[in-house]
Amino acid sequence: MTSNSLERYEYTAPTMGTVLRIILYSESPAAAEQAIHASLDEIERLIPILNNYDPKSEVSGLTDSCNNPIRVSSDLQSVLEHAIRWHGLTDGALDISLGSIFRVWSQCRKERRLPTSDEWTRSIFTSGWHVWSLDRPSDSSLPATVETVSEGVIIDTSGLATGYIIDRAFEAMQRTGHECVLIDIGGDIRMGTPPPESEGWVVAVAGVQANKRPVCNLRLQSCAITTSGDLNQFVEIDGTRYSHLIDPKTKRPLQRSQTATAIAATCVDADAGATSLCVLGVERASQLFHNLPLTEAFVFESSSESRTATHSIPRFRHLFNE
């Protein structure tokens, strides 16, 4: 089968509060349908495990693990292990134990107010890396367990879950013999070999200003790309701009306007990387970047001091946009 014999097929559908888009090149409608169904089956299998917004999901059930170790599925264990790895790589910038703070801050953002002192105190008491543990038996055939130290702890894997789901869906399509594939869930993208007669999939990189043209367009293949930041998720309260992202060190929302785009071999790493770079900030991110499993990153910040200032280290691009 030659690349010229492949036809383009596209599928879109709502999922997880956003839009799923699949593009693939296949030899026939039947083969394309088989590949799409394989990916959808995997997505539908994983959502009940990893959806933090579903109180009946497996990850939401970890809230009941205080003094009651809960066995976890291999998929949830894998996501938690990725979280532990990224927590170590980023000096704690990626912290899935802040679910209680995220929950309170999300509600307060909707109400356009800051949390009360009592709300902050209660959420901080049930947040922090020390509030949970993953016990992995030496016998890998046995399930791992999760235990929390107090009631009300919320483990929030949303910074990795979408990337993990995309990776598994992508692999499901590969098993059907398809390599020229792109899966996009809400801007988290994994892609395979480029379309016929093309050097790569074209992906736009956005800056920090809404309704502006992309900063640049990339041609990519056989990798994943994810963007994180507060471009569309911030709130202004009493003249101060607050991000939806929480700084694990201060337990408070970030107040700088920043967007990070991360490129990696897998979507779970791109997903975790983009969030981590935003939380780290430019200086710390540039210091740690060489140890991260990312091939390239773009970090954009708003700046009133300079129209365009650029800081670069190999494969790390930092641009300030007014």
C-alpha positions as CSV (number, residue, x, y, z in Angstrom):
1,M,0.0,0.0,0.0
2,T,1.5,3.4,-1.0
3,S,0.8,6.8,0.6
4,N,-1.0,7.8,-2.6
5,S,-3.6,5.1,-2.0
6,L,-4.5,6.5,1.4
7,E,-7.7,8.6,1.9
8,R,-8.3,11.2,4.6
9,Y,-11.0,10.4,7.2
10,E,-12.1,12.7,10.1
11,Y,-14.2,12.1,13.2
12,T,-15.4,14.6,15.8
13,A,-17.5,14.2,18.9
14,P,-18.0,15.8,22.3
15,T,-16.0,14.2,25.2
16,M,-15.0,15.1,28.7
17,G,-16.4,18.7,28.4
18,T,-14.5,19.4,25.2
19,V,-14.2,18.1,21.7
20,L,-12.5,14.9,20.4
21,R,-11.1,15.1,16.9
22,I,-9.5,12.2,15.0
23,I,-7.9,12.5,11.6
24,L,-6.4,9.5,9.9
25,Y,-5.4,8.3,6.5
26,S,-6.6,4.8,5.6
27,E,-6.9,2.5,2.6
28,S,-10.7,2.2,2.9
29,P,-13.7,3.4,4.8
30,A,-14.0,0.0,6.6
31,A,-10.4,0.1,7.8
32,A,-10.8,3.7,9.0
33,E,-14.0,2.8,10.8
34,Q,-12.3,-0.1,12.5
35,A,-9.4,2.2,13.7
36,I,-11.7,4.9,14.9
37,H,-13.9,2.4,16.9
38,A,-10.7,1.0,18.4
39,S,-9.7,4.4,19.7
40,L,-13.2,5.2,20.9
41,D,-13.4,2.0,22.8
42,E,-10.2,2.8,24.6
43,I,-11.4,6.4,25.5
44,E,-14.7,5.1,26.8
45,R,-12.9,2.5,28.9
46,L,-10.6,5.0,30.5
47,I,-13.0,7.9,31.2
48,P,-14.8,6.1,34.1
49,I,-11.3,5.4,35.6
50,L,-9.6,8.9,35.2
51,N,-12.4,11.5,35.1
52,N,-11.9,13.7,38.1
53,Y,-15.2,15.5,37.4
54,D,-17.2,12.3,37.8
55,P,-17.8,11.5,41.4
56,K,-18.3,7.8,40.5
57,S,-15.0,7.5,38.7
58,E,-12.2,5.3,40.1
59,V,-9.9,8.3,40.8
60,S,-12.7,10.2,42.6
61,G,-13.2,7.1,44.8
62,L,-9.7,7.7,46.3
63,T,-11.3,10.3,48.5
64,D,-12.6,7.4,50.6
65,S,-9.1,5.9,51.1
66,C,-8.4,7.5,54.6
67,N,-7.3,4.6,56.8
68,N,-8.7,2.3,54.1
69,P,-6.1,1.3,51.4
70,I,-7.9,1.1,48.1
71,R,-6.7,-1.2,45.3
72,V,-6.3,0.6,42.0
73,S,-6.5,-0.5,38.4
74,S,-3.3,-0.8,36.3
75,D,-4.3,2.3,34.4
76,L,-4.8,4.5,37.4
77,Q,-1.6,3.1,38.9
78,S,0.3,4.1,35.8
79,V,-1.1,7.6,35.9
80,L,-0.2,8.0,39.5
81,E,3.3,6.7,38.8
82,H,3.7,9.3,36.0
83,A,2.5,12.0,38.6
84,I,5.2,10.8,41.1
85,R,7.8,10.9,38.3
86,W,6.9,14.4,37.3
87,H,6.6,15.7,40.8
88,G,10.3,14.7,41.3
89,L,11.4,16.0,38.0
90,T,9.9,19.5,38.5
91,D,10.7,20.1,42.2
92,G,7.1,19.6,43.1
93,A,5.6,21.8,40.4
94,L,3.2,19.1,39.3
95,D,1.2,18.1,42.4
96,I,-1.9,15.9,42.1
97,S,-2.5,16.2,45.8
98,L,-3.9,19.7,45.6
99,G,-7.4,18.6,44.6
100,S,-9.1,20.2,47.6
101,I,-7.6,23.5,46.8
102,F,-8.5,23.2,43.1
103,R,-12.0,22.4,44.1
104,V,-12.4,25.4,46.3
105,W,-10.7,27.8,43.9
106,S,-12.7,26.6,40.9
107,Q,-16.0,27.4,42.8
108,C,-14.7,30.8,43.9
109,R,-13.6,31.7,40.4
110,K,-17.1,31.0,39.2
111,E,-18.4,33.3,41.9
112,R,-15.6,35.9,41.2
113,R,-14.4,36.0,44.8
114,L,-11.4,35.0,46.9
115,P,-11.9,32.0,49.3
116,T,-12.5,32.9,52.9
117,S,-9.8,32.2,55.5
118,D,-11.7,29.1,56.6
119,E,-12.0,27.8,53.1
120,W,-8.3,28.2,52.5
121,T,-7.4,26.6,55.8
122,R,-9.7,23.5,55.3
123,S,-8.5,23.0,51.7
124,I,-4.8,23.3,52.6
125,F,-5.2,20.9,55.5
126,T,-6.2,18.2,53.0
127,S,-3.6,19.1,50.4
128,G,0.1,18.5,49.9
129,W,2.3,15.6,48.8
130,H,2.3,14.1,52.3
131,V,-1.5,13.5,52.3
132,W,-1.4,10.4,50.1
133,S,0.8,7.4,49.3
134,L,0.9,4.7,46.6
135,D,2.0,1.3,47.8
136,R,3.4,-0.9,45.0
137,P,3.9,-4.5,46.0
138,S,7.2,-6.2,45.1
139,D,5.1,-8.8,43.3
140,S,4.0,-6.8,40.2
141,S,1.1,-9.2,39.6
142,L,-0.6,-7.8,42.7
143,P,-2.5,-4.6,42.5
144,A,-1.1,-1.4,44.0
145,T,-3.0,0.5,46.7
146,V,-3.6,4.1,47.6
147,E,-4.1,5.5,51.1
148,T,-4.7,9.1,52.3
149,V,-3.9,10.5,55.7
150,S,-7.2,12.4,56.3
151,E,-10.8,12.6,55.1
152,G,-11.5,14.9,52.3
153,V,-8.3,14.4,50.3
154,I,-8.9,14.8,46.6
155,I,-6.4,13.4,44.1
156,D,-6.6,15.4,40.9
157,T,-5.0,13.8,37.9
158,S,-6.5,16.2,35.4
159,G,-3.0,17.5,34.5
160,L,-2.1,14.0,33.1
161,A,-5.3,12.1,32.5
162,T,-6.2,13.5,29.1
163,G,-2.6,12.9,27.8
164,Y,-2.7,9.3,29.1
165,I,-6.1,8.6,27.5
166,I,-4.9,10.0,24.1
167,D,-1.7,7.8,24.3
168,R,-3.8,4.7,24.8
169,A,-6.3,5.6,22.1
170,F,-3.4,6.3,19.7
171,E,-1.8,3.0,20.5
172,A,-5.2,1.3,19.8
173,M,-5.3,2.8,16.4
174,Q,-1.7,1.7,15.7
175,R,-2.7,-1.9,16.5
176,T,-5.1,-1.7,13.6
177,G,-2.2,-1.0,11.3
178,H,-2.6,2.8,11.1
179,E,0.3,5.2,11.6
180,C,-0.8,8.3,9.8
181,V,-3.1,9.4,12.7
182,L,-3.8,12.6,14.7
183,I,-5.9,12.6,17.9
184,D,-6.9,15.9,19.5
185,I,-8.8,16.3,22.7
186,G,-9.3,19.9,23.7
187,G,-5.9,20.9,22.3
188,D,-3.9,18.0,23.7
189,I,-2.6,16.3,20.5
190,R,-0.7,13.2,19.6
191,M,0.2,12.5,16.0
192,G,1.9,9.8,13.9
193,T,3.6,9.8,10.6
194,P,2.7,12.9,8.4
195,P,-0.1,13.0,5.8
196,P,0.8,11.9,2.3
197,E,2.9,14.4,0.4
198,S,3.5,16.4,3.5
199,E,6.5,17.1,5.8
200,G,4.4,17.0,8.9
201,W,1.1,17.9,10.7
202,V,0.6,21.6,11.0
203,V,0.0,22.7,14.6
204,A,-0.4,26.4,15.7
205,V,1.2,27.7,18.8
206,A,-0.8,30.4,20.6
207,G,0.6,33.2,22.8
208,V,-0.9,34.8,25.9
209,Q,-3.4,37.1,24.1
210,A,-6.9,35.9,23.2
211,N,-8.2,36.4,19.7
212,K,-4.7,36.9,18.2
213,R,-3.1,35.1,15.4
214,P,-0.9,32.2,16.4
215,V,2.7,33.1,17.3
216,C,3.9,30.4,14.9
217,N,2.9,27.2,13.0
218,L,4.9,24.0,13.5
219,R,5.2,21.0,11.2
220,L,5.4,17.9,13.5
221,Q,5.3,14.2,13.2
222,S,5.5,11.2,15.6
223,C,5.2,13.2,18.7
224,A,2.7,15.0,21.1
225,I,2.0,18.6,21.8
226,T,0.0,20.2,24.6
227,T,-0.6,23.8,25.7
228,S,-1.4,25.0,29.2
229,G,-2.0,28.4,30.7
230,D,-4.6,30.9,31.7
231,L,-5.4,32.3,28.3
232,N,-9.1,31.3,28.8
233,Q,-9.1,30.4,32.4
234,F,-8.5,33.4,34.7
235,V,-10.5,35.7,36.8
236,E,-10.0,39.4,37.9
237,I,-10.9,40.2,41.4
238,D,-10.5,43.7,42.9
239,G,-8.1,44.5,40.0
240,T,-5.9,41.5,40.4
241,R,-5.6,38.8,37.8
242,Y,-5.6,35.2,39.1
243,S,-4.9,32.1,37.1
244,H,-6.7,28.8,37.5
245,L,-3.4,27.2,38.3
246,I,-2.2,26.7,41.8
247,D,1.4,27.1,43.0
248,P,2.1,24.0,45.2
249,K,4.7,26.0,47.2
250,T,2.4,28.8,48.2
251,K,-0.9,26.9,47.9
252,R,-2.3,30.0,46.1
253,P,-3.3,30.7,42.5
254,L,-0.7,32.1,40.1
255,Q,-1.0,35.8,39.4
256,R,1.2,36.0,36.3
257,S,-0.2,35.6,32.7
258,Q,1.7,32.8,31.1
259,T,1.2,30.1,28.5
260,A,3.4,27.0,27.9
261,T,3.4,24.7,25.0
262,A,5.3,21.4,25.4
263,I,6.4,18.8,22.8
264,A,7.3,15.3,23.8
265,A,7.3,11.7,22.6
266,T,4.1,10.9,24.4
267,C,1.0,13.0,25.2
268,V,1.1,12.2,29.0
269,D,4.6,13.8,29.1
270,A,3.5,16.8,27.0
271,D,0.4,17.3,29.2
272,A,2.4,17.1,32.4
273,G,5.2,19.2,30.9
274,A,3.0,22.1,29.8
275,T,1.3,22.4,33.2
276,S,4.6,22.2,35.0
277,L,6.3,24.8,32.9
278,C,3.5,27.3,33.7
279,V,3.8,26.7,37.4
280,L,7.6,26.8,37.5
281,G,7.8,30.1,35.7
282,V,10.4,31.0,33.1
283,E,13.6,31.1,35.3
284,R,13.1,27.9,37.1
285,A,11.7,26.1,34.0
286,S,14.8,27.0,32.0
287,Q,17.0,25.6,34.9
288,L,15.1,22.3,35.0
289,F,14.3,21.9,31.3
290,H,17.3,19.7,30.4
291,N,16.2,17.0,32.9
292,L,12.6,16.9,31.6
293,P,11.4,14.3,29.0
294,L,10.5,17.1,26.5
295,T,12.0,17.8,23.1
296,E,11.0,21.4,22.9
297,A,9.0,24.0,24.8
298,F,7.6,27.5,24.2
299,V,6.8,29.7,27.2
300,F,5.0,33.0,26.7
301,E,4.5,35.7,29.3
302,S,2.9,39.1,29.2
303,S,5.3,41.9,29.9
304,S,4.7,45.6,30.3
305,E,8.4,46.3,30.2
306,S,9.3,45.0,26.8
307,R,7.5,44.6,23.5
308,T,9.5,41.5,22.6
309,A,12.2,40.0,24.8
310,T,13.5,36.5,24.1
311,H,15.4,34.2,26.4
312,S,16.7,30.9,24.8
313,I,18.5,27.8,25.9
314,P,18.7,24.8,23.6
315,R,15.2,23.6,22.7
316,F,13.6,26.0,25.2
317,R,12.0,29.2,23.9
318,H,10.9,31.9,26.2
319,L,9.1,34.9,24.6
320,F,7.5,37.9,26.2
321,N,4.4,39.3,24.4
322,E,3.1,42.6,25.4
